[in-house]
Amino acid sequence: MTLHTPPPAVGIDSPPTSPARRRGNGPWYGLGFSLPMLFWQLAFFVFPLAFLVAISFWVVRNFRMLPAFEWLNWSYVLSRGYFWDAYLHTLAMAAGATLLVSLVAFPCAYAIAFKLRTSARQLAILLLITPFFTSYLVRTYSWQVFLADNGILNALLGQLGISALPMLNSVFGTYVGYFTLCLPLVVVLQLLSLMYMDRALVEAAHNLGCGRLRTVLQVVVPSARVGIVVAALFCFILTFGDFVSPLYLGGGQPPTLSTLIADTTKAGQQWPRAAVIATMMIVTLLLVAFAAVRFAYRRRA
């Protein structure tokens, strides 16, 4: 006598999956939710970028822009030495700020993630977000009071018998503005990556005899590489295109690409030449962004 096993009962908790239902969870399902982001990118990035590239080929005659397709603006801008001086200066300033801000932010993020309790960590995150409640321009102007020749910092140095230092309208002043702009954001991004890393890796490294510094360099930093690289990328993007700090704290000399764009638009309404400079900035940022993202998500050997 052969016993036949009855088929499993279909209950409420395990409904049958039909082909139509499986197709509903396919690529069209995800595409429907991504359409708002797609429209946003098209409306506020792709179309403006295409228009920016288009007007870089226009010509200016009698202080009026006329639609055309001429290479005059590109050949003029790319053949000028002051453009390449400003380009290299901006690139060096942004790269230096990215390195310094990342190095300063990492110990802060590490201490908040590993040394503070949950309540204290929440308070630290709130304090890091608080500076963004005020305008970046207002914060930059406030630094002029501190960095001026007769400002607060030089007054304190005078009390110590140290002569006044030229901090305003200098590279140092520009970097102070860059730190004001980027440091809280970089700390928060690094902190998010450090908070959710696997703590068992740190304990395993200690059990294997690794010291604190070696554990940080060989375990913590590689595990939080995505957050560290993304934070550095945001810092580079913000400082590379910043206009406020180089002008109001750095004095505008030597000029960066952002100040060069402003000066170009004032010289005979040369918006097409300014579009060339802006396009070169966007191309540079896209190349750096693709390289950084590829490095961040590259598999470890």
Secondary structure as UniProt FT lines:
FT   HELIX           19..24
FT   HELIX           27..41
FT   HELIX           42..46
FT   HELIX           47..55
FT   TURN            56..57
FT   STRAND          59..61
FT   TURN            62..63
FT   STRAND          64..66
FT   HELIX           72..78
FT   HELIX           81..115
FT   HELIX           118..129
FT   HELIX           130..133
FT   HELIX           136..147
FT   TURN            149..150
FT   HELIX           152..159
FT   TURN            160..161
FT   HELIX           171..195
FT   HELIX           199..207
FT   TURN            208..209
FT   HELIX           212..215
FT   HELIX           216..220
FT   HELIX           221..223
FT   HELIX           225..240
FT   HELIX           244..248
FT   TURN            249..252
FT   HELIX           257..266
FT   TURN            267..268
FT   HELIX           271..296
//
